Amino acid sequence: NTYQVEIVQFPYGDRAPFKSLWGDLKETNSGNKYEAFEYIFAMKPFGGTPTRDALTHVLSNYKDITDVVLLTDGAPSLHNSNKKDDIHEILRSVREQNASLKVQINTIGVGADFIRDKNSDQYKFLSLLSSYTGGFFVGF
């Protein structure tokens, strides 16, 4: 069984809400694994969390995708803004876009809110996003 992967970093910077490593799914051969590791290792946290932009891009541009692993602080914002994005609107939008695709979205939440407060908006958002798509949620 050969897996195919892609890595989408978000936010990427002022000019783009995200950046794809390859722009396509790639086999998990040793060269691509090394390139993926280097890409991940070079990532630095930057600005907001344009989760909607990244998910919309992934669901729209990777026709053979079956799974997404979303690593985030769980506090979505608008690109180039500190303004919070509406988590309920994101959930509605993803459910609508993913209805025919059936992509499993797995979520990994990073930050103190995931350990301390299961009633936080971040916890609820990532928990619901994964449960709506049959995915897993882990917070740490």
Sequence and secondary structure as in RCSB ss.txt:
>XXXX:A:sequence
NTYQVEIVQFPYGDRAPFKSLWGDLKETNSGNKYEAFEYIFAMKPFGGTPTRDALTHVLSNYKDITDVVLLTDGA
PSLHNSNKKDDIHEILRSVREQNASLKVQINTIGVGADFIRDKNSDQYKFLSLLSSYTGGFFVGF
>XXXX:A:secstr
   EE  EES   SS S EESSSS EE  HHHHHHHHHHHHH    S   HHHHHHHHHHH TT  EEEEEE S 
 B TTSSSB  HHHHHHHHHHHHTTT  EEEEEE STHHHH TTSHHHHHHHHHHHHTT  EEE 
